């Protein structure tokens, strides 16, 4: 399920760097690994885990989306 997509992409704002639409757990993992700010709290850790589980079929893509949104909130980044 590596190409699983969410029903609605998550718009994440990276301050002055602009906004990015994240449309699935694979893209979310890339953002968490490559573009995340220094703050890496418990929601960040859980988002990585749930996104991996969604790619393996152990969680749904929508469960990954919910956890990714919580990580974005934890990092005080804007979610649409």
Secondary structure as the mmCIF struct_conf table of DSSP 4:
data_model
#
loop_
_struct_conf.conf_type_id
_struct_conf.id
_struct_conf.beg_label_comp_id
_struct_conf.beg_label_asym_id
_struct_conf.beg_label_seq_id
_struct_conf.end_label_comp_id
_struct_conf.end_label_asym_id
_struct_conf.end_label_seq_id
TURN_TY1_P TURN_TY1_P1 UNK A 2 UNK A 3
BEND BEND1 UNK A 7 UNK A 8
HELX_LH_PP_P HELX_LH_PP_P1 UNK A 9 UNK A 9
STRN STRN1 UNK A 10 UNK A 13
HELX_RH_3T_P HELX_RH_3T_P1 UNK A 15 UNK A 17
STRN STRN2 UNK A 19 UNK A 22
BEND BEND2 UNK A 24 UNK A 24
HELX_RH_AL_P HELX_RH_AL_P1 UNK A 25 UNK A 34
TURN_TY1_P TURN_TY1_P2 UNK A 35 UNK A 35
BEND BEND3 UNK A 38 UNK A 38
HELX_RH_AL_P HELX_RH_AL_P2 UNK A 42 UNK A 56
TURN_TY1_P TURN_TY1_P3 UNK A 57 UNK A 57
BEND BEND4 UNK A 58 UNK A 59
HELX_RH_AL_P HELX_RH_AL_P3 UNK A 61 UNK A 74
TURN_TY1_P TURN_TY1_P4 UNK A 75 UNK A 76
STRN STRN3 UNK A 79 UNK A 79
#
